[in-house]
Amino acid sequence: MATQQKDGGVPFAVTHELQSFRLLELPPEIVELLEAPNPPQLSIKSLPPAASGAANPKPAYAVLCTPNKSFQIRQVQTSNSVFVTQPSYEAHGNEIPTPATCAIASCSTTLELYPADASAVAHLGDVLPVYDIVGGEVDTTENGRSKGDVLADIPLSNAQCEQGWNEIIAFELSRSSYRPSVNILRQVWSSINAAALAENIKLDSQFLGYDLAELVAEESYPAPLTMAILRHLAKSEQDTKGQWSCLDRRRTVSFVGRILLQARQTSSEYRVADFIEEWKDSLPEAWRSEAQLKVIEGTYELPSSTTIRAKSIPAATTETATAKPTAAKGKWHERFAKTRKK
């Protein structure tokens, strides 16, 4: 151990075998969390290793997560001599031991935290298979991963992961997790609307979401997918973890218009008048007047003065459906049609 001391100073020693330490610089908001009476649990997450031979693998990096925020961890070189020390006592010969400071580690780099505000949607789009029903037959590939397994591998906080899960309308079914195609979203919404009309359910008032999901399941649509759609469209103040639901009318009207357009993405021509009429017919009677282009502004383009089409959308957000046959209409559509005629 080497020791240096000036007259009147505290002896400073450096141990011969320095330990390996990393210093992590914490921003004030994390320090405040840690010093709170009941500090939350923090976690460090990263992407799983890329499969061998994968094309263009994403770079892996570590992220420090609070319950609702994420911070990317970056290593920064320092030109200063930074030591980690601990108090000790030093004595020479028969002298009385005196207080000293001993350096037990030297840190040439520090770890700094930078806010990570990325969306989980892109990550979920990469790992979740698309769920579709074509001609009454399920068209998908099981991944054998629960929601918890999937979110554990996304380098973002739990709140950010939950927000992305809801945004992409992801759902669990038979020990696998999926994201729906636009085609299946259109089918399930049609069944939701028909069942709600037949059972006199006001979708913008409090109703039992599980009961409606069970009605839709009678047409062979998974109840978890219906619940995912109801959560996605719920009012901001609605507790989506309970059994009750209440849809945000404006958000729902916009959602229906967008999926109708996206489902016709491959069509060469879609007349504006026909689109508006189909949009109105896909909504509860009291909402029909709200089917106006301004509600979906920014999501469509007009190839001509009389035609309309959806703008290109990221594949991770939704899987645009081609012109495929849809599932056979069930009893809710029949009762829906009879109610319309009255």
C-alpha positions, 0 to 999 in steps of 0.5 A: 500500500502506497501512502502520501501525506502532507503536514497537517493533512489526512494520510492517503493510501492506494491499495496495491490490488484495486477493485473493479467498480462502476460509478452510476450518476443518478439524476435528481428525480431518481435520487428523490425516488430512492430517498422517498419513505417507500421507494419503488423497485428499480430494474435494469432491462435490455433486449434479449440476444439476437438469434444467431445469423439474424439480419440487421440485429438491433443493438443491445443496450441497458436501461434503468427503469422506474415504474413509469420512466426509462433511462438509457445507461451510457458509459462515459470516459473521464480524464480525471482521476476518480477513486473510490475510498474508504476510511482506515487507520495507519500506523508506522512502527510503534506509533499510535494508529491515525485516521487515513483514507484508502483508495480501493478502486480507480474508475476511469469511466462513469455510467450516466443516465439519459431519458428513453422516451421510445414507444413500445409499439415498435418492439411489440410489432417485432415480436408479436405474431399477427392474429387474423381470421380468414374465411372463418379459419384462424390464421396466425402462428403461436409464439408460446409467450405470455404478456409478462414474458414479452414485456420483460424483454422490452427495454422500457418501464412497465408503464411504457410497456403497458401503454404500447400493449394497449396502443397496438391492441395486443392480447393473450390467448391460450398461452400465446400473445398476439397483435390483431390485423386490421381485418380482424379488428374490422370483423370484431368491431362489427360484431361488437356494434351488432351485439350492442344494438341487439342487446340495447347496450349504450357503448358510451355509458357504463356497461359490463365489458365481459358480458359483451365480450362473451356475446361476441365470442359466440361468433368465434371471436376471442373474448380477450381480443374484444376486451383489448379493443374495449380497453383501447377505446375506453374513456381516459378516466375509465378503470380498464382493469375492472369489469365495467367499460365505457367507450370514448365516442370520438376516439371510437368513431375515429378508430372505426373510420381508420380501420375501414380505410386500412382494410381497403388498402389494396383496393384500387378505388374507394369512393368517398361517398361509399366510405362515409356510408359504410362508416356510418353503418358501422356505428351506433345509430346515435353516432352516425352524424359524427362520421366526418373526414375531419375526425380522421384527418391526417390518416387519409389521402384523396387520389381524386375529388371522389376517391379516398384511401388510407395513408401508409402506416407503420407495419408495427402499428397494424397489419393492413389486410388484403382483400380476403374473405371474411368470416360468415356473419352470425346471429348478432349481425342478423339481429342487428339488421332486423333492428336497423329495419325497424 
